[in-house]
């Protein structure tokens, strides 16, 4: 049995990943491709509990290292319980955020120690690397307007404009140096975003 394809969706707050996930899964169903859709932090019962700890507003200070370790703790569960088994069964896995978000949020934006993230990533990921990363890029002001229209705003949504700008720039920098990354202009019409996205999925499907 051929191993499945691993696709990750990345981008700043309000970049439209959730909307894109819906038409990606619709396309997969139309192609007759067996898949799972998941997210990080989260994806399993335990990882979802960690997600709630991670995103909830609280009075107590959340230290940057605490945040980093929570993300990787959830990722250990997610990879071993859900992602790798699905890939080994030949399924495609579509994941809303993965390790790129850790490098961007807990690394660059938090001014964290990248070497620590490298060590954790090597330890936790092993050979679980995306075949394709779709980076949905949108200006920060546009993204934050979308975020503010939501019913629920989490702890990361509430970060400063400067923080979110750093996040955007860091994602774009990573896309320049990782060959499996593609950047999609998420500030264009939804039809164009969909067309661009599905063209990359078709190319992945056709790749031998």
Secondary structure, 3 states (H helix, E strand, C coil): CCCCCEEEEECCCCCCHHHHHHHHHHHHHHCCCCEEEEECCCCCHHHHHHHHHHHCCCCCCCCHHHHHHHHHHHHHHHHHHHHHHHHHCCCEEEEECCHHHHHHHHHHHCCCCHHHHHHHHHHHHCCCCCCEEEEEECCHHHHHHHHHCCCCCCCCCCCCHHHHHHHHHHHHHHHHHCCCEEEEECCCCHHHHHHHHHHHHHHHHHCC
